[in-house]
Amino acid sequence: MTEMDIMEVLDHLPQRYPFLMIDRVIAYEAGKRIVVLKNVSANEPHFPGHFPFRPIMPGVLILEGMAQAASILGFRTMGVKPTEKSVYYYVGIDNARFKKPVVPGDRLEIEVIHQGNKRGFWKFSCTARVDGTVVTEADIICAMRPSSDETA
């Protein structure tokens, strides 16, 4: 399967509103790449404070969307789903560049390409676009670790 609707996205991510940054998966190749969509809406909770007279999606939330897309790619590649016993962490962000603001009404497309994994660390090259124009780029490193909650 190459596409995933919101119900399948929710099945592969522990994040929920207001921290869910993916609405749909539009392309997926196991172990290679994933392309996801985020519809940026004016009623999202961060816009009244960032910024009241010119709403701009915070760059850290674009990076979070990249990490969530990488999580889905990693989980699907491994053939597992997230559980309460494990957490998929950011370990590093390199070469992050913010080239253009993302605003309400934009359709953010995030492409994540798997660069490799070693000893439980996964490296990805990520690009976010709006209408085909690159708005953000970053290389990220993620790792799945056991939950610190001993009761889980």
Buried (B, 14 or more C-beta within 10 A) or exposed (E): EEEBEEEBBBEBBBBEEEEBBBBBBBBBBEEEBBBBBBEBEEEBEBBEEBEEEEBBBEBEBBBBBBBBBBBBBBBBBEEEEBEEEBBBEBEEBEEBEBEEEBBBEBEBBBBBBBEEBEEEEBBBBBBBBBEEEEBBBBBBBBBBEEEEEEEE
